[in-house]
Amino acid sequence: MKYLFFVCLFSSFSFFANAQLFEGIVKDAKTNQLLPYVNVGIIGKATGTVSDTDGKYSIALTGHDADSLRISMVGYRPQSFLIADLIKGYSTYKTTNLQPDLREIKEVRVTNHKWKQVVLGNTTHSQSTNAGFTSNKLGNEIGAIIKIKRAPTYLKQFNASIAGDVSDSVKLRLNFYTVKGGLPDKPLQLQSIFVNVKKGDKKITVDLEPYFIVVDDKFFVSLEWIINARGHGIMFSASLLSSAVISRETSQAEWEKEGIAGVGFNVLADY
């Protein structure tokens, strides 16, 4: 039996006792509401996290005085801070107010066009070749680049096949990005898309029509780990010699290509 594991070590998320912990809270600048599942991380580094359901986060900043901390979430304008400035005079929770991103949905006009439906991406249901999250660090993200047949293409449904057993329920975030230089670039959707995977599930299906995601070129689709969970995580069906898995260890880290196998992520689309 052949298994493709991408260092699936689901240990508890912790910090060394001597680490410099920075605690913060994130709110909506317009409504003052707490923002859950906000990405917080050191730009370009594998140190990051995601805010909890109350908008709170903790992150170790030891040795990163010259780096910058980025706080971002789909649907909001990101903010970046020089860490050396951020920790000056710090004593309690640092509050960050994110401004909503008021971009409008792209208008697409097509006349006398007969729409065709197609499944794009990797449709494997393999149980012997699989791929999973590289860790259970909050913000850990894996996915693949998917090519389209013609622009514009409307994304209608996301599908993924689960390999093995899901040992515990978990909440993930589904993300779509443009592609630049062979790696993910800018978010395509205007709001977060959450996915609840329950114990015993064998597949993931997400209706994308309410989000009106339109692509003009190849795009990247990923699933992101946003809540710590017990058990051994989730493994997805994969296949060799397909679009390589691309991942990042945590929020704001660099994207990296992993091996020669592609994860079984696909979308139903109209073009």
HUZI-V13107 format. One record per run of one state. SS is the DSSP state (H for helix, E for strand, L for the rest). FROM is the first residue (numbers start at 1). TO is the last residue. Records with the same first field share a line. If there is no record, write none. Layout:
SS: FROM-TO, FROM-TO
This chain:
L: 1-8, 10-20, 29-33, 35-38, 43-47, 51-55, 61-67, 73-75, 77-78, 87-93, 99-99, 101-116, 122-129, 133-134, 136-140, 147-152, 164-169, 181-182, 188-192, 198-202, 208-208, 212-212, 216-218, 226-234, 241-244, 249-255, 259-260, 264-264, 271-271
E: 9-9, 21-28, 34-34, 39-42, 48-50, 56-60, 68-72, 76-76, 79-82, 94-98, 100-100, 117-121, 130-132, 135-135, 141-146, 153-163, 170-180, 183-187, 193-197, 203-207, 213-215, 219-225, 235-240, 245-248, 256-258, 261-263, 265-270
H: 83-86, 209-211
